[in-house]
Amino acid sequence: MTITQLNYVLAVAEFQNFTIAAEKCFVTQPTLSMQIQKLEEELEVKIFDRNKKPIQLTEVGKRIVEQAKSIVNEADRIKDIVEQQKGFIGGDFKIGIIPTIMPTLLPMFLKNFIKKYPKINLIVEEHTTDEIINRLKKGQLDAAIAATPLKESDLKEIVLYYEPFVGYFPADYRKDLVQLSANDLNINDILLLQDGHCFTNGILNICKASKLDAFRRFELTSGSFETLIGLANEGLGVTFLPYLHTLNLNEKDQKNLIEFENPKPSREVSLIFPKNELKIHIIDALRTTISGVVKGAITFQDIEIISPKITA
């Protein structure tokens, strides 16, 4: 049994296809198939049911794959130990970022990071929180940036910053409001991001509402803050933005912003990674870089953390 064979097994388990798995492992399909067959012969079991389309794990195969993940991770830790001892910070690093954080945070730290750590090949992917959790557990991401706390027992969270929610209230809805409180919010006036965004969950938690009124004039959800701002400017409702997003608004739109009264409802943004702490030296480099650029932009003290998951 070899680490290479286990990596081939994990690839087939992930892609459910020998040809695609071989491509991802940079070997020919006959080579990959032969090595997996040799492992099955050694263990005297079938790991995959090749008669099903797509290919499925057998019951014992499922248990073997879980153990193989642990073995491969521990083997990778040896590489990490050697690289840290040599002071080398480099190689591929996959990081997932949720859509409501990606557009504002990534431009703030990416240039500094790649300049300081040129040997790291940073692969950035945009995913929802649920996708991030799933990919971290499967080993398809090395780390992620998302709203927390997630309370996932297999994952660690290091807080990067706290970001307040800010109201976007055009004149027709602003009235005499100077600061917002939860009592000022009418869920039926609020334009929301589409389902799957934890930012939407946060807004619903502030409003203590999980569903919309049946008599609402219309219901619209969007995947972008820009669309919500445009609709709000047309008098179709109000919306909410993360604080960092408000820094990029033009002067006219800035006048529609209203902050919450203290303690300001805020989201906790964290660096998330598996508890095995693979590539921890790169994770530390990311944390240091991001914390350095963000601390000058966000200086709020009196805040209340809003859960990224719907609460009762």
Salt bridges, closest charged atoms under 4 A:
GLU40 OE1 - ARG50 NH2 2.86
GLU59 OE2 - LYS62 NZ 3.21
GLU66 OE2 - LYS69 NZ 3.45
GLU74 OE1 - ARG77 NE 4.00
ASP76 OD1 - LYS79 NZ 3.84
GLU83 OE1 - HIS281 NE2 3.63
GLU125 OE2 - LYS94 NZ 3.82
GLU125 OE1 - HIS127 NE2 2.77
GLU125 OE1 - ARG135 NH1 3.97
GLU131 OE1 - HIS127 ND1 3.55
ASP142 OD2 - LYS279 NZ 3.44
GLU152 OE1 - LYS137 NZ 2.73
GLU152 OE2 - LYS309 NZ 3.82
GLU163 OE1 - ARG267 NE 2.94
GLU226 OE2 - HIS245 NE2 3.26
GLU259 OE1 - LYS264 NZ 3.19
GLU277 OE2 - LYS156 NZ 2.35
